[in-house]
Amino acid sequence: MNQDQLLELADQAREAGRLEDEEKIIREVVSKDQKNMDWLRRLADVYERRAVAFKQDTSDPEAAEKAREEYIKGVVKVYLYMADLAGDSEDIDTEEEMYKRILKHEPVFFEDSVKNSYSQAYLGLARVCAATDRALQAIGCYEKYVREPAGDSDAVAYLEMGRLYRSQKLIRQALSALQKAKKINPENPDIFVELAHTQMDNNKRDAALESIRKAIDKSPKNPEYHNVCAYFLLSNRYIDESDLKLANEKAREAVRLAREQHRNDPDSITALQALDKYYVTYRQSLEKMLDAAPESVNTRIDLARTIKEQAVVSQNLALYQAIYVLYQAEGSDKDNIRLLELQAELQFTVGRNNEAVETCRRLLNNDPQNTVAKELMKELSGKATTMPTTRPTGN
């Protein structure tokens, strides 16, 4: 039988009240496509109705209760699986719905393996709420999660909760959550970074600098950590010479590391955005150094060079964003002549030569006499490599 025929049989079994037959058929249907959300919903619904039926069965109360528990376990398992699938496909509404469906069941009589599903539902719901700007609801879910055994030993959950507390200016609670996270996992540098930000918000500058230095020690190649350290040092209105020198060193290192990351991932807009941000901090450090010693010609040259380099990064960032906008065209718009001409020009400008050649070929295929494509192909002759590059991710 094909799936449509099986579903028709399942509908007939449901109309006749034959729950056991309906369950067998739906399980077979789901086994043929384990990612079909409609069929998974139907399976969960069957489990829910079978649990209710056993709850109402008074012929053998003890056996009926055991059977009911097994079906509740089954439905929780299906909902958790559906939540994972929804999360993978970025269907936040369905993901949230599944977590709420899990939490409506009472977990007290289940063994730890099933109770853990409820803990995961609290955690998943907390992250959904956080991602949809419902900080207070997210905090409430995190607080319930960390009261569970699985949550109480989850350093990342305490870190995420600490961030939310800080976003709501609940500094005391944030510090408490982050200290707990640090105790659980003292090797996670992100915990020390968030702790540093929270300590700065609490006007504990020395403690914040100590925390960010620990983060750098644990992950010295992360440019963000160096930039945060430089930013903290520069935030002091009366910065002394040694702190200014250190801030400059940290900001310069952030730029160096970010440039290296961008070379390794030239398609990421996020990498360019980070580099642009780090240039801002580095430029601020050089401006303060020049204010302190205007006679330093080396500092003046470094500042001018930094302004020039930052301008190039900012321009490239804008151009990449323009390319990304064009890549989002749909259907026949993708072959619009004007769109392709601009796309080829932008690709050529930022050095994406292989993509520019490909776009020019598409242009000439649609318009054999296209002058823009012909001129660019002359410029590109010999410049494109044999290996194609990927499109900007927009990340």
C-alpha positions in Angstrom: 0.0 0.0 0.0 1.1 3.5 -0.6 1.0 6.2 2.0 -2.3 7.7 0.9 -4.0 4.3 1.1 -2.5 3.8 4.6 -3.7 7.2 5.8 -7.2 6.4 4.5 -7.2 3.2 6.5 -6.0 5.1 9.5 -8.9 7.5 9.1 -11.4 4.6 8.9 -9.9 3.1 12.0 -10.3 6.4 13.8 -13.9 6.8 12.8 -14.6 3.3 14.0 -12.9 3.9 17.3 -10.2 1.3 16.7 -7.3 3.1 18.4 -4.9 0.2 18.4 -5.3 -0.3 14.6 -5.0 3.4 14.0 -1.8 3.5 16.0 -0.2 0.6 14.0 -1.0 2.2 10.7 0.3 5.6 11.6 3.5 4.1 13.0 4.0 2.4 9.6 3.4 5.7 7.8 5.8 7.6 10.0 8.5 4.9 9.5 8.4 5.7 5.8 9.2 9.4 6.3 10.4 10.2 9.8 10.6 14.0 9.2 7.0 14.5 8.0 5.6 16.9 10.7 2.0 16.2 9.7 2.4 12.5 10.3 4.3 13.0 13.4 1.5 15.2 14.8 -0.9 12.4 13.9 1.2 9.9 15.8 1.4 12.1 18.8 -2.3 12.6 18.7 -2.9 8.8 18.7 -0.6 8.4 21.7 -2.5 11.2 23.5 -5.8 9.5 22.9 -4.5 6.1 23.9 -3.2 7.6 27.1 -6.7 9.0 27.8 -8.3 5.7 27.0 -6.1 3.8 29.5 -6.8 6.4 32.2 -10.5 5.7 31.8 -10.0 1.9 31.9 -11.2 0.6 35.3 -11.0 -3.1 34.5 -7.4 -3.4 35.7 -6.3 0.0 37.2 -2.7 -0.9 37.8 -2.1 -2.3 34.3 -4.0 0.6 32.7 -1.9 3.2 34.6 1.3 1.5 33.4 0.1 1.5 29.8 -0.9 5.2 30.2 2.5 6.1 31.4 4.1 4.3 28.4 2.0 6.3 26.0 2.8 9.6 27.8 6.5 8.7 27.5 5.9 8.1 23.8 4.1 11.3 23.1 6.8 13.3 25.0 9.5 11.6 22.9 7.6 12.5 19.7 7.1 16.1 20.7 10.8 16.5 21.6 11.8 15.0 18.3 9.4 17.4 16.5 10.9 20.3 18.4 14.4 19.4 17.2 13.2 19.1 13.6 11.4 22.5 13.9 14.6 24.1 15.4 16.7 22.7 12.5 14.3 24.3 10.0 14.1 27.5 12.0 10.3 27.1 12.5 10.3 28.8 15.9 6.5 28.7 16.3 6.3 25.0 15.9 9.3 24.5 18.2 7.7 26.5 20.9 4.4 24.7 20.5 6.1 21.3 20.9 7.9 22.4 24.1 4.7 23.6 25.6 2.9 20.4 24.7 5.6 18.4 26.6 5.3 20.7 29.6 1.6 20.2 30.0 2.2 16.6 31.1 3.1 15.9 34.7 6.5 14.2 35.0 6.7 13.3 38.6 6.0 9.6 38.2 8.6 9.0 35.4 12.1 7.8 35.6 15.0 10.2 35.2 15.5 9.5 31.5 11.9 10.8 30.8 12.2 13.7 33.3 15.2 14.9 31.4 12.9 15.4 28.4 10.9 17.9 30.5 14.2 19.6 31.5 15.1 19.9 27.8 11.7 21.4 27.1 12.3 24.1 29.7 15.7 24.8 28.2 14.4 24.8 24.6 11.5 27.1 25.5 13.9 29.5 27.3 16.0 29.7 24.2 13.0 30.3 21.9 11.8 33.1 24.2 15.2 34.6 24.3 15.5 34.5 20.5 12.1 36.2 20.1 12.9 39.1 22.6 10.9 37.8 25.5 13.6 38.1 28.0 11.5 37.8 31.2 9.7 34.7 30.0 13.0 33.2 29.0 14.5 33.9 32.4 11.5 32.2 34.0 12.1 29.1 31.9 15.8 29.1 32.6 15.1 29.4 36.4 12.9 26.3 36.2 15.5 24.4 34.1 18.4 25.0 36.4 16.3 23.7 39.4 16.3 20.3 37.6 19.3 18.0 38.0 20.3 18.3 34.4 20.1 22.1 34.5 21.9 22.6 37.7 25.1 21.3 36.1 24.7 23.1 32.8 27.3 25.9 32.6 26.1 27.2 29.2 22.5 27.6 30.6 23.8 29.6 33.5 25.8 31.7 31.1 22.8 32.3 28.8 20.7 33.2 31.9 23.4 35.6 33.1 23.3 37.4 29.8 19.5 37.8 30.0 19.7 39.1 33.6 22.3 41.7 32.5 20.1 42.7 29.5 17.4 43.4 32.1 19.8 45.3 34.4 19.5 42.6 37.0 23.2 42.7 37.9 23.1 40.9 41.2 21.3 37.9 39.6 23.6 38.0 36.6 26.7 37.9 38.7 25.3 35.0 40.7 24.4 33.0 37.6 27.8 33.6 36.0 29.7 32.6 39.1 27.7 29.4 39.1 28.6 28.9 35.4 32.3 29.5 36.2 32.2 27.0 39.0 30.8 24.4 36.8 33.1 25.0 33.9 36.1 27.2 34.7 37.6 26.6 31.3 34.9 28.3 29.2 36.2 31.7 28.1 32.8 33.0 27.1 31.8 32.8 30.8 34.7 35.1 31.7 33.8 37.6 28.9 30.2 37.9 30.0 31.3 38.1 33.6 33.6 41.0 32.6 30.8 42.9 30.9 28.6 42.4 34.0 31.4 43.6 36.3 31.9 46.7 34.1 28.2 47.4 34.4 28.6 47.1 38.1 31.5 49.6 38.1 34.0 47.0 39.0 36.6 47.9 36.3 39.6 46.1 37.9 37.6 42.9 38.3 36.3 43.2 34.7 39.8 43.6 33.3 41.0 40.5 35.3 38.1 38.5 33.9 38.7 39.5 30.3 42.4 38.7 30.7 41.5 35.2 31.8 39.3 34.8 28.8 42.2 35.9 26.5 44.5 33.4 28.3 42.1 30.6 27.6 41.5 31.6 24.0 44.2 33.9 22.8 43.2 33.8 19.1 39.7 35.2 19.6 39.8 38.8 18.3 36.6 39.7 20.2 38.3 39.1 23.6 41.2 41.4 22.7 38.8 44.1 21.5 36.7 43.9 24.7 39.9 44.3 26.7 41.0 47.3 24.7 37.5 48.8 25.0 37.5 48.4 28.8 40.9 50.1 29.0 39.9 53.0 26.8 36.6 53.5 28.7 38.5 55.1 31.6 38.3 58.9 31.3 41.7 59.4 32.8 43.7 56.6 31.2 47.4 56.4 32.1 50.2 55.8 29.6 50.6 52.1 30.4 46.9 51.3 30.0 46.8 53.3 26.8 49.7 51.4 25.4 48.1 48.1 26.4 44.8 49.1 24.9 46.6 49.9 21.7 48.3 46.5 21.7 45.1 44.7 22.3 43.1 46.6 19.7 45.9 46.0 17.1 45.9 42.3 17.9 42.1 42.2 17.5 42.4 43.7 14.0 45.3 41.3 13.1 43.3 38.2 14.2 40.1 39.5 12.5 42.0 40.1 9.2 43.3 36.5 9.4 39.8 35.2 10.0 38.5 37.2 7.1 41.2 35.8 4.8 40.1 32.3 5.9 36.4 33.0 5.3 36.2 35.8 2.7 32.5 35.2 2.0 31.3 36.0 5.5 29.7 39.4 6.0 29.9 38.8 9.7 33.7 38.6 9.5 33.8 41.9 7.7 31.5 43.5 10.2 33.6 42.3 13.1 36.8 43.7 11.4 35.1 47.0 10.9 34.2 47.2 14.6 37.7 46.3 15.7 39.1 49.1 13.5 36.9 51.5 15.4 38.5 50.5 18.7 42.0 50.5 17.2 41.5 54.0 15.7 40.2 55.3 19.1 43.4 54.0 20.8 45.6 55.8 18.2 43.6 59.0 18.5 44.1 59.0 22.3 47.8 58.3 21.8 48.2 61.2 19.4 46.3 63.5 21.8 48.8 62.5 24.5 51.8 62.9 22.3 51.0 65.0 19.2 54.7 65.2 18.3 54.8 61.4 17.6 55.0 61.2 13.8 54.8 57.3 13.9 51.5 57.4 15.8 50.2 60.0 13.3 51.2 57.7 10.3 49.7 54.7 12.0 46.4 56.6 12.6 46.3 57.8 9.0 47.0 54.2 7.7 44.3 52.8 10.0 41.7 55.3 8.8 42.6 54.3 5.2 42.3 50.6 5.9 39.1 51.0 7.8 37.6 52.9 4.9 38.4 50.0 2.5 36.8 47.6 4.9 33.7 49.7 5.3 33.4 50.1 1.6 33.8 46.4 1.0 31.2 45.7 3.6 28.7 47.9 1.9 29.5 46.3 -1.5 29.1 42.8 -0.1 25.8 43.8 1.4 24.7 45.1 -2.1 25.8 41.8 -3.7 23.8 39.9 -1.1 20.7 41.9 -1.8 21.0 41.0 -5.5 21.5 37.3 -4.7 18.1 37.3 -2.9 16.2 38.0 -6.2 13.7 35.3 -7.0 12.5 33.5 -10.1 12.9 35.2 -13.4 14.3 38.4 -11.7 17.6 36.5 -11.3 18.1 36.9 -15.1 17.1 40.5 -15.3 19.8 42.2 -17.5 20.2 45.3 -15.3 20.5 43.2 -12.2 23.1 41.0 -13.7 25.1 44.0 -15.0 25.3 45.5 -11.5 26.0 42.1 -10.0 28.9 41.5 -12.3 30.3 45.0 -11.7 30.1 44.6 -7.9 31.7 41.1 -8.0 34.5 42.5 -10.1 35.0 45.5 -7.7 35.4 43.3 -4.6 37.7 40.8 -6.4 35.2 37.9 -6.8 36.5 37.2 -10.2 35.2 33.7 -10.8 31.7 34.8 -9.9 32.0 37.9 -12.1 33.0 35.6 -15.0 30.0 33.4 -14.4 27.6 36.4 -14.2 29.1 37.8 -17.4 28.5 34.5 -19.2 24.9 34.5 -18.0 24.6 38.1 -19.3 26.0 37.1 -22.7 23.8 34.1 -22.9 20.7 36.4 -22.5 22.1 39.3 -24.4 25.0 38.3 -26.7 25.9 42.0 -27.5 25.9 43.2 -23.8 28.7 45.8 -23.6 29.0 45.6 -19.8 29.7 41.9 -20.0 32.1 42.2 -22.9 34.1 45.0 -21.2 34.3 43.1 -17.9 35.4 39.9 -19.6 38.3 41.8 -21.1 39.3 43.0 -17.7 38.8 39.6 -16.2 40.9 37.7 -18.8 43.4 35.7 -16.9 42.3 36.9 -13.5 39.7 34.3 -12.6 41.0 31.0 -11.1 39.8 27.6 -12.1 38.2 27.0 -8.7 34.8 28.7 -8.2 34.2 30.7 -5.0 31.0 30.6 -3.0 28.5 33.3 -2.5 28.5 35.7 0.5 26.7 34.0 3.3 25.2 37.2 4.7 26.1 35.9 8.1 
